[in-house]
Amino acid sequence: MKQTVTVIIPTRNSEKTLEDTLHSVQTIADEIHVYDMKSADSTRTIAQKYNAKITSVDEYGYADPVRQTAIQNAKTDWVFFVDADETVPKTLADKLQALKEDETIDGIFIPRKNMLLGEWASSAGWWPDYILRFMRQKKAHWPKEVHGQPYVDGKTVYLPAEEQYAFLHQNYTTLEEFIDRMNIYTTLEAKQQKPINETLFQHILHEYLRRYYAWDGKKLGEFGEKLSGMQALYQGFVWLKQNTHTNQEVKKLSAQLHELAYEAAHWESQEKIQSEQSHIKRILLKTQRKLFGHC
């Protein structure tokens, strides 16, 4: 008998990307189940267009707490987790369709093509970025911790590290988005991680050197420097939040963080404006910057 699949999509104000995600899973999904964290935009309306089952859940700030519940609620042979900013190319869907009929396989690790600031992060630790997302329902488990790693009771396989078999992930599109998410995730990771046995400077430096040299970020040139620096900054704030003990200090750090983000965004947009040859496009870019508060 043909094996069935539930595609599970956690959402939170996902209207910009959700339709592409839903469209991309049509050939693999027997059921689509959206777990919505109190969206205030048209997320639910878009999900209804694709006959998705919609379950309202609390707004946790990240998707992991709903995933184990989603596994338990699924009635199909397999569960396939796809985030609302990811799409599934047809070549990946076809590959999964074939492999799900193999009775010896219980879980499949899938590579992920991360797009950051509009470019493919093909090194610096971002590729192939394998994630276990396709699992037999009865053998799948997912912890509730942020960035918790799922596991299956059985055999897992890895798809080839090729673009045709990879999720396309529209990750951080702007510096502000990176900073906003970083502020959420670093707080959670600071609570969950073991104490960091390095000084702040050592921890930041080690993360930068690992990504830029050991994980070959240098081959991407200036973009590789940005990627390595962003993740070094991320780890720096995990350290700071582990070693910061009052609400006043945390609020001060958050305010400084957002100030840095908007200053960086201002100079990034200023560079685009100055390099634009078209007078009309320069006006449009300036207007966009004012509307989004980058001036």
C-alpha positions in Angstrom: 0.0 0.0 0.0 1.3 3.5 -0.9 2.8 5.3 2.1 1.0 8.6 3.1 2.6 11.9 4.2 1.4 14.8 6.4 3.3 18.0 5.7 3.5 20.1 8.9 4.1 23.9 8.6 4.4 26.1 11.7 3.4 29.7 11.0 3.5 33.1 12.5 2.6 36.1 10.3 3.9 34.2 7.3 1.9 35.7 4.4 4.9 36.8 2.4 6.3 33.3 1.9 3.6 30.8 2.8 1.9 30.5 -0.6 5.2 29.5 -2.2 5.7 27.0 0.5 2.2 25.5 0.2 2.4 25.4 -3.6 5.8 23.5 -3.5 4.5 20.6 -1.3 1.4 19.8 -3.4 2.9 16.7 -5.0 4.1 15.1 -1.8 1.4 16.0 0.7 -1.6 13.7 1.4 -2.5 16.1 4.1 -1.2 19.6 5.1 -1.4 20.7 8.7 -0.6 24.3 9.6 0.1 25.1 13.3 -0.5 28.8 13.5 0.9 30.9 16.3 -1.7 33.7 16.5 -0.9 35.3 13.1 -2.3 38.8 12.6 -2.0 38.9 8.8 -3.5 36.8 6.0 -1.6 33.6 6.9 -4.7 31.6 7.8 -6.6 32.7 4.6 -3.7 31.5 2.5 -3.6 28.2 4.2 -7.3 27.7 3.7 -6.8 28.2 -0.1 -4.8 25.0 -0.1 -7.2 23.0 2.1 -4.8 22.9 4.9 -6.0 21.8 8.4 -5.3 24.7 10.7 -4.6 24.4 14.4 -4.2 27.5 16.6 -1.4 27.3 19.2 0.3 29.7 21.6 2.8 32.2 20.3 6.1 30.8 21.5 8.4 32.9 19.4 9.9 29.8 17.8 8.4 26.6 16.2 10.0 23.8 18.2 7.4 23.5 21.0 4.6 22.5 18.5 6.5 19.9 16.6 6.1 16.9 18.9 2.4 17.7 19.2 2.2 17.8 15.4 3.9 14.4 15.2 1.4 12.9 17.7 -1.6 14.4 15.8 -0.6 13.1 12.4 -2.5 10.1 11.0 -0.3 9.3 8.1 2.8 7.0 7.7 5.2 9.8 7.4 5.6 13.4 8.7 7.4 16.1 6.7 8.3 19.3 8.4 8.6 22.3 6.2 9.0 25.9 7.6 6.9 28.7 6.1 10.0 30.3 4.6 11.1 27.2 2.8 10.1 25.7 -0.5 10.5 22.1 -1.8 11.8 21.8 -5.4 10.1 19.1 -7.5 13.3 17.1 -7.7 13.4 16.9 -3.9 9.7 16.0 -3.7 10.2 13.2 -6.3 13.1 11.8 -4.4 11.2 11.7 -1.2 8.2 10.1 -2.9 10.5 7.2 -4.0 12.3 6.8 -0.7 9.2 6.7 1.5 8.3 3.3 0.0 11.6 1.8 1.3 10.6 -0.1 4.4 14.2 -0.1 5.7 14.3 3.7 6.1 12.8 5.6 9.1 14.2 9.1 8.6 15.8 11.2 5.9 18.2 14.1 6.4 17.7 16.8 3.8 20.3 19.5 2.8 19.2 23.1 3.0 20.1 26.0 0.7 20.1 29.1 2.9 19.6 32.5 1.4 21.0 35.3 3.6 20.8 38.9 2.6 19.8 37.9 -0.9 22.8 35.5 -1.5 23.3 31.8 -1.2 25.4 31.0 2.0 27.3 28.1 0.4 30.0 27.9 3.0 30.9 29.3 6.5 28.9 26.5 8.1 25.7 27.1 6.2 26.0 24.3 3.6 24.9 21.6 3.3 23.1 22.3 6.7 21.5 18.9 6.9 18.3 18.7 8.8 16.1 15.7 9.8 12.7 16.6 8.5 11.2 13.5 6.9 10.3 10.8 9.4 8.1 7.8 10.0 5.3 9.1 12.2 5.4 6.2 14.7 9.2 6.5 15.2 9.7 10.3 15.2 10.5 12.5 18.3 11.2 16.2 18.6 12.3 18.0 21.8 10.7 21.3 22.7 14.0 23.2 23.2 14.9 25.9 20.7 17.0 24.4 17.9 16.4 21.0 19.5 17.4 18.1 17.3 14.7 15.5 16.2 15.5 11.8 16.1 13.9 8.6 15.0 13.9 5.1 16.4 15.5 3.4 13.4 17.6 3.9 10.3 18.3 7.3 8.8 19.8 8.2 5.5 21.3 11.4 4.0 20.3 12.8 0.6 23.2 13.9 -1.6 24.5 17.4 -0.9 23.1 18.7 -4.2 20.9 21.8 -4.9 18.3 19.6 -6.6 17.7 17.7 -3.3 17.8 20.7 -1.0 15.2 22.9 0.6 15.3 26.5 -0.6 15.3 28.5 2.6 14.6 32.3 2.5 16.5 32.9 5.8 17.5 36.4 7.0 16.7 38.9 4.2 17.7 42.0 6.0 20.1 42.9 8.8 17.2 44.0 11.0 15.5 40.6 10.6 18.7 38.9 11.7 19.1 41.1 14.7 15.4 40.7 15.8 15.5 36.9 15.6 19.0 36.9 17.2 17.6 38.7 20.2 14.9 36.0 20.6 17.1 33.0 20.0 20.2 34.1 22.0 18.0 34.6 25.1 16.6 31.1 24.7 20.0 29.5 24.0 21.7 31.3 26.9 19.2 29.6 29.2 19.5 26.2 27.7 23.2 25.9 26.9 25.9 24.9 29.4 28.0 27.8 30.7 30.6 28.9 28.2 34.1 28.4 29.5 35.7 31.2 27.5 36.1 34.9 27.8 33.7 37.0 25.6 36.6 37.9 23.3 37.7 34.3 22.9 34.2 33.1 22.2 33.6 35.7 19.5 37.0 35.2 17.9 36.8 31.4 17.9 33.3 31.5 16.2 34.6 33.9 13.5 37.8 31.9 12.8 35.9 28.6 12.7 33.4 29.9 10.1 35.8 32.0 8.1 38.8 29.6 7.9 37.8 26.1 9.1 34.4 26.2 7.3 35.7 28.1 4.3 33.8 31.3 4.6 36.8 33.0 3.0 35.9 31.6 -0.4 32.8 33.9 -0.5 34.9 37.1 -0.1 33.2 40.0 1.5 30.0 38.0 1.9 31.9 35.3 3.8 33.2 38.0 6.1 29.7 39.1 6.8 28.4 35.6 7.5 31.2 34.8 9.8 30.9 38.2 11.6 27.1 37.8 12.0 27.4 34.4 13.7 30.3 35.6 15.8 28.1 38.4 17.0 25.3 35.9 17.7 27.6 33.8 19.9 28.8 36.9 21.6 25.3 37.8 22.7 24.7 34.2 24.0 27.8 34.8 26.1 26.6 38.2 27.3 23.2 36.9 28.2 24.6 34.1 30.2 26.7 36.5 32.1 24.1 39.3 32.5 21.9 38.9 35.4 19.5 41.9 35.8 16.5 42.9 33.7 17.9 46.4 33.4 21.1 45.1 31.9 19.2 42.9 29.4 17.0 45.8 28.3 20.1 47.9 27.8 21.8 45.2 25.7 18.6 44.8 23.6 18.3 48.6 23.0 22.0 48.8 21.9 21.5 45.8 19.7 18.6 47.3 17.8 20.4 50.7 17.5 23.4 48.9 15.9 21.1 47.0 13.5 19.3 50.1 12.3 22.6 52.0 11.9 23.9 49.1 9.8 20.7 49.1 7.7 21.0 52.8 7.1 24.5 52.5 5.7 23.6 49.5 3.6 20.7 51.4 2.0 22.8 54.5 1.6 25.4 52.5 -0.4 22.6 51.1 -2.6 21.2 54.6 -3.3 24.6 56.0 -4.2 25.4 53.2 -6.6 22.0 53.4 -8.4 22.3 55.1 -11.8 18.6 55.7 -12.3 17.2 58.9 -10.7 13.7 57.4 -10.3 15.1 54.3 -8.6 17.1 56.5 -6.2 14.0 58.3 -5.2 12.1 55.0 -4.7 15.0 53.6 -2.6 15.0 56.8 -0.4 11.2 56.5 0.0 11.5 52.9 1.0 14.2 53.7 3.5 12.0 56.4 5.2 8.9 54.1 5.3 10.9 51.4 7.1 12.6 53.7 9.4 16.2 53.4 8.1 17.0 57.2 8.0 
